[in-house]
Amino acid sequence: MKSKFVILIAEDDRESRLLFHLYLRNTNYELIFVENGLEAIEVVKSRYDIDLILMDIKMPEMDGFKAATVIKQINPNLPIIVQTAFEISKILGHPNAHLFDEIIQKPIDSVKLDLLIKKYLNI
């Protein structure tokens, strides 16, 4: 088992970033925060040790759908959990919804988040 897992969090909302930091601070995860899809793509291109992405949908520069499209071309096996305030049916109705491995609704439930992360990191 890996000694430290790397989670990329693409989230433009400052309060949401703080919540993720709060929820995940006492874990064995290295957290990388970016504020838009373009930055997420750059991190995935430059770091081959990303284990999981938590991706917001609505972000400046590039949204989560477009970013996921590029990221899955770079690394098709990299799990992406979408975290969104949108209704889940709107996400599932999007043509690129298949790119997401899971969807978690905002406000984020820390227990559900923990379970999803552990599921995709196989811990």
N, C-alpha and C positions, 0 to 999 in steps of 0.2 A: 504494500500500500504506500502511496505517496506520502511524503512527510508534510507537504504543504500544497494545497490546491489553490489554483489561481482562478478567480472569478472576475470577469469584466462586467461592469455595471454601466450601461448606457442610459443615462437619465439626465434630462435638462433641468428638472425642478430641484432647487436647493434643499427644500424640506424633505423631499423623497430621498435624496442622497444621504441626508443626515439620518433618516430612519433606517436605511439599509446599513449604514455604518453602525448605528446603535444595535440593530438586530444581530449583526454578524461580527461585532468587535471581539467577542470572547471565543472565537472559533479558530481553527487552524487553517484559515483561508487568507490568501493574499488578495486584497481587493484593489482593483484598478477602476477608477471612475473616469468616465468621459461624458460629454454633454450633448453629443449628437452622433448620428450614424456615420458620418465621414470619419470622425475620430475613432469610432469603434473599428471601422475597417482598417485604419492605419495601425491600430494596436494589434489586430489579428494578423496583419501582414508582417509586422516586425517582431512579434513574440509567438513562438511556437508552443509555449507552455500553457496557453489558456485552456482551462478545463470546462468552463461553462460561461454562458453569457446571460445576463438578465437585461432584457431589451425593452425600453419604453417604445411605444408606437409613435406618439406625437412629439417630435423633436425638431429643432431648427436645423437648417442646412440639408439634412437628409433624414427621412422618417425611418422607423423600424422595419417596415416592409421592404423598402429599397435596400437598406443596410443588410438585412438578413439574406436577400437575394445574392449580394456580392460575397458575403461571408460564407455562405454555403457553397459557393463556387470555389472559394479558397480552401475551405475545410468542410466537406459535406458531413462529417461525423461530429462536428462541434455542436453540442446541445445549446439551443436557444430557448429560454423561457421568457415569454412575453409578459410584461407587467403593464397593466393598462387600466385606465379609468373608463374606457369605452365598454359598452355592453359586449359580452363575449360573442353573441350572435353576429355583431358587426365585424368582429375580427375573423370569425369562422367563415363569414360570407366573402371575404376578400380572396382574390385569386391566388395570393401568395401565402395564405394561411398555413398551407402544408409545410412551410419552411420552419414553423415553430414546433418545438417538441412539446411544449405545455403553455398554458395561459394561466396567469394568476391575476385576480381582480384587485384593483386598488379600492379602498385602503388595504394595504398588505397585511395579511394575518401572519404573524411571525412563526406560528407553529406550522402552518401550511407551507410557508417559505422554506423552513428548515427541512420538512419532509421532502419537498421537491428537490432541493439541492442535494440532499443525501441520496435520493433515488438516482439522479443523473451522475453523481460522482461515485456511485456504487459503494457507499459507506454506511 
